[in-house]
Amino acid sequence: MGNTFGTIYKLTSYGESHGPMIGGIIEGCPSGLKIDFNAIQHDLDRRKPGQSKVTTDRKELDIVEFVSGIYNGESTGAPINFIIKNNDAKSKDYSDMETVFRPSHADYSYHAKYGNRDHRGGGRSSARETANRVVAGSIAKQILAHYKIDILAYVSSVGEIVTEFDKNLSNQELRAISESNIVRCPDETIANKMISFIESIKSDGDSVGGQIFCTISGAPAGLGAPVFDRLHADLGKAMLSINAVKGFEYGSGFEGTKMLGSQHNDEFFNEKGNLRTKSNFSGGVQGGISNGEEIYFKVAFKPVATILSSQNTVNESGDNVVLKSKGRHDPCVVPRAVPIVEAMAALVIVDHLLLNRTVKL
């Protein structure tokens, strides 16, 4: 249970961190889509481990292999099956943790639910699984390009360091700046501060969290549905399904609670026959349905649970033990999570686009 996401455009994800491979099956991809394999690999490279000095030292090529559903470079409409082989798993690093519950990990909750668990890198609970989402999301972004819908995410904060950049920059400019540095922040000065901070945290054997900002531009009005299938609810579920995510807010979010209704309401106006809003505190979604304005939200990531300092915990027998973790782990997950956030947003928007096509006469 719980391994499939989506209604029409669906991803079923499989595989474990230290198994021979991970992979997925994509259903609902329209036929005739010319697949840009280089774009898919580019997104995987943005997520893969070992890409910079502020990420884990694990080295995975993350080369995707497509098994079915694509012929002569185009989708056939059949399920798309793909695999990504694991090449650099070092299971011996976890030998001391076979019966120990790591603090803030899924070890105990998995054991309580299933009666057993794969302790090697967390098994199914590992963020290694998110590579599958990036593949499905990258294909979804190629579908969205036909509708001129663009998704952009970037790191907006690390710890208490927050971005301060020119808000008038275009998506293209923001993307170029954020992808030019290893923390994927659209402000070069702040990015350097983030990098230095993460390096110091890593040298201390500790970890730190942060936030990712995501914007969806070009989405038409009418995506989403009342009451339980609201667009922002599906986006929230998508983001909260990502490893280490602790919070999701869209539009004005919690800051909106400090405003009066007269300040917060988005007034409508007619712009050459198109209905627009003067402000966008709604985050492009009203009543659970998109209104044609930019959709934007923030995703909060906790500090990575695995740290290299000694921690008190218990084992499966209930004995008190001291755990000193080994292995290779990210001191801050947010730089590698940017393409994951984009991918999950793309899955949601494509799904709702296809749902609209099925109900409109």
C-alpha positions, -999 to +999 in steps of 0.1 A: +000+000+000+010+036-005+034+032-034+013+048-061+007+085-066-019+101-090-053+094-105-047+094-143-011+102-146+002+077-120+036+067-107+041+034-089+075+034-072+095+004-062+129-006-049+151+000-018+182+020-010+206-010-009+188-033-033+200-040-068+179-012-083+150+012-078+124+020-104+089+029-113+059+024-136+043+055-151+007+051-163-015+077-181+012+094-201-004+105-234+008+088-265+029+106-291+050+126-265+085+130-279+107+121-249+137+143-241+160+117-225+187+143-219+163+165-199+154+135-177+190+127-171+197+163-163+170+164-136+184+131-122+219+146-121+205+176-101+192+151-075+219+125-075+243+120-045+279+130-046+274+161-068+291+186-046+309+192-013+277+200+006+260+166-003+266+130+007+297+113-006+278+083-020+285+080-057+256+069-079+255+075-116+217+074-115+214+064-152+178+057-160+169+027-183+135+026-199+121-009-203+087-003-219+062+023-230+085+042-253+091+034-290+113+053-315+117+080-288+079+086-283+055+075-256+031+048-269+004+053-243+013+020-226+028+019-191+064+033-190+086+011-169+121+023-159+149+012-137+179+029-120+206+005-108+223+010-074+260+009-079+276+023-047+256+009-018+278+001+012+256-020+035+284-028+059+282+008+071+249-001+087+259-034+103+259-019+138+224-006+133+206-038+125+187-040+158+190-003+168+163+023+163+179+055+150+165+087+165+140+105+142+143+078+115+116+054+103+133+024+120+109+020+149+077+030+130+085+005+102+092-022+128+060-015+146+039-017+114+056-046+095+074-065+122+106-063+103+126-037+084+155-033+060+181-015+081+205-009+052+202+028+045+166+028+056+155+004+029+122+016+014+121+047+037+153+060+022+153+092+001+170+071-026+134+063-037+129+099-048+149+094-079+119+075-093+098+107-087+123+128-106+120+105-137+082+106-137+082+144-129+106+152-157+084+135-182+054+154-167+073+187-171+077+178-208+039+174-211+034+207-193+057+224-218+031+218-244+007+239-223+034+266-216+033+257-179+066+263-161+077+250-127+106+266-109+119+257-074+149+270-055+164+270-020+150+300-001+166+294+033+191+272+051+188+274+089+183+311+096+200+322+064+173+336+041+175+347+004+173+384-005+171+387-042+155+409-069+119+398-070+116+413-105+138+386-120+122+363-146+119+325-140+146+321-166+170+344-147+162+329-113+168+294-127+201+304-143+214+319-110+202+291-087+215+264-109+249+281-111+257+274-074+257+242-054+230+251-030+205+262-058+198+296-043+190+326-066+212+350-047+249+344-052+259+363-020+235+344+002+244+312-016+280+316-005+269+321+031+247+290+029+276+270+015+300+281+043+274+273+069+266+238+056+304+231+054+308+241+090+278+220+101+292+190+081+326+193+098+309+193+132+291+160+123+257+177+124+230+186+100+207+216+092+173+221+075+159+247+052+131+257+029+124+255-008+102+279-027+083+267-057+063+286-083+040+273-111+034+298-139+010+295-168-014+271-152-050+277-165-079+285-143-101+256-134-077+229-121-087+212-090-121+201-076-142+205-044-143+192-017-116+167-010-096+170-043-086+206-040-055+215-060-036+229-030-045+198-009-030+175-036+001+197-038+003+195+000+001+157-001+027+156-028+052+177-009+045+161+025+052+127+009+089+138+003+114+125+029+123+150+056+095+174+048+079+190+079+057+217+065+038+231+035+022+264+030+008+280-001-001+316-009+002+339+021+004+309+044+008+315+081+017+352+074-018+356+062-031+351+097-016+385+106-036+404+080-071+418+079-096+406+053-095+440+036-057+436+032-058+399+022-086+398-004-074+396-040-094+421-060-104+411-095-099+433-126-104+429-163-071+429-183-080+430-220-107+404-216-088+383-191-099+381-154-069+389-132-063+397-095-044+428-083-027+408-055-021+371-051-023+362-015-045+332-026-014+317-042-033+311-075-059+288-058-093+298-046-119+273-033-094+246-041-094+254-078-067+274-098-077+309-108-051+314-135-027+334-114+008+321-104+006+292-080+033+294-053+042+276-021+070+268+004+082+234+016+101+231+049+127+203+054+140+192+088+177+186+095+188+152+082+182+127+110+215+109+106+243+128+123+278+117+132+275+126+169+268+100+196+230+097+204+211+078+231+185+054+218+172+018+224+174-014+204+147-039+195+150-056+229+143-023+247+178-019+260+194+016+263+223+019+238+245+047+225+245+050+187+273+066+167+262+065+131+285+057+102+280+060+065+275+088+040+248+114+045+238+149+035+245+176+060+216+195+044+191+179+021+175+210+005+199+215-024+192+180-038+155+183-030+149+211-055+143+188-085+121+165-063+098+194-053+096+204-090+088+167-100+060+163-074+045+196-085+046+185-121+029+152-112+000+170-096-005+196-123-004+171-152-028+148-133-053+177-129-049+187-165-058+152-176-087+151-152-101+183-167-099+167-201-119+137-190-148+157-175-152+187-199-176+182-228 
